[in-house]
Amino acid sequence: MSLQNVNVLLGVTGGIAAYKAPDLVRKLTGLGANVRVVLSPSSAAFVTPLSLQAVSGNIVHQHLLDPEAEAGMGHIELARWADVLLIAPATAHCIAKLAHGMADDLLTTLVLATPAPVFIAPAMNQQMWAAQATQANLKTINERGVTCFGPASGEQACGDIGYGRMLETVEIAQLLDEALASRSLLVTETQDAAETQDSESGLLAGKHIVITAGPTREAIDPVRYISNHSSGKMGYSLAIQALALGAQVTLVSGPVDIPAPIGCTVIQVQSAVDMHTAVMHAVQHSCDIFIACAAVADYRVADIANQKIKKDNDEMTLTLVKNPDILADVAALSNPPFTLGFAAETHDVERYARGKLTRKKLNMIAANDVSQPGIGFNQSDNALTVFTADTQIVLPQQDKLALAKQLLTIMAHNVSKH
Ligand code: PMT
């Protein structure tokens, strides 16, 4: 278990969901964690230090300028003690303070003072969650490596319905456990790749995974086409890591300039229609998981010219028709594999990604904010936010190969629950 003997510093901020903090402590200690609790000034209105002390077995920390605490486990010692800092619930106000690097109470000071990874489980009114300021603050802290769990959608304490409910305590504990598992895989990889191979190699053993990668090319005439900037790096990284995790991999690839990973079946295609045919054929051969990473052209030219089009006119009009949606068609099969889609977006990333997750009836979607410099199309690095119907995990910017391993680890845990 990834939380076994891990020192979790649990920050509780002042929202109604704070009453769930004692239960969260129980869930974390149930997974083997050592928990110390830090209360924000307003959270004590919702939950008592005494109950948190009783369940955690440790003194609850509340004040930055507490001479008694500074003589014992002062804020710097606490920051060093933590292997992980989890803030649940994290209010909109807390997220805003983190985004601005404020340190006006013990909890926010600890966030700055600790080298430990920081996770938050937001909880707030749906309108506050949707507010531009909150979303901008979240984006800022996500980019700095803070991982966000949730929130979930549903009826709220105030009577509103929408996103903003804190995830259930059992889900938060589980997600933290999984996040630590994927982090430790990543850390170990860079420290000693050979050593990790044994412990990880079984994660996708026995699974047949079909992955699409790269762009498609939609012909205009024999010498011209419509395409996009996908290099195939993300999809090929997924194929490499899936093989390393023990899967049998079929890679359906558009035209790219990188070599095929050794050990997988590669089907080279050009157009979206070709890719659709190849995928529908491949998934019908006992496919367990389908990952759609390709940047498939949404439209193709209605009438492809047989001969090179001459530039006789000053203007030219092309009629485009919609391509089949490969991912939606796989998810709509009577017995579909586990489906992981990607969503490449330049704005409203979460809304569009969640829309695709629901509309295409997917199990998971990895949202890719391709408006950000240095990640996405034709870059070595990428950053993703992974959504299921009720979870959200941020995977910060890193090399695509490392990111692919994190994504597959999270996916494997979801496949096992599927
Ligand atoms: O190849 P790289 O240079 O490494 O760049 C990686 C990437 C940016 C291409 C990749 O991370 C990514 O985001 N891939 C998805 C690109 C995309 O086309 O997204 P979309 O939001 O337009 O499509 C949504 C999903 O439907 C995707 O999973 C896509 O593969 C799938 N789709 C889309 C259209 C279609 N006709 N069929 C599909 O299967």
Boltz pocket constraint, residues with backbone or C-beta under 6 A from the ligand:
constraints:
  - pocket:
      binder: B
      contacts: [[A, 212], [A, 213], [A, 214], [A, 215], [A, 229], [A, 230], [A, 231], [A, 232], [A, 233], [A, 234], [A, 235], [A, 272], [A, 292], [A, 293], [A, 294], [A, 295], [A, 296], [A, 297], [A, 298], [A, 323], [A, 324], [A, 325], [A, 326], [A, 327], [A, 328], [A, 340], [A, 341], [A, 342], [A, 343], [A, 344], [A, 345], [A, 356], [A, 366], [A, 368], [A, 370], [A, 376], [A, 377], [A, 378], [A, 379], [A, 382]]
      max_distance: 6.0
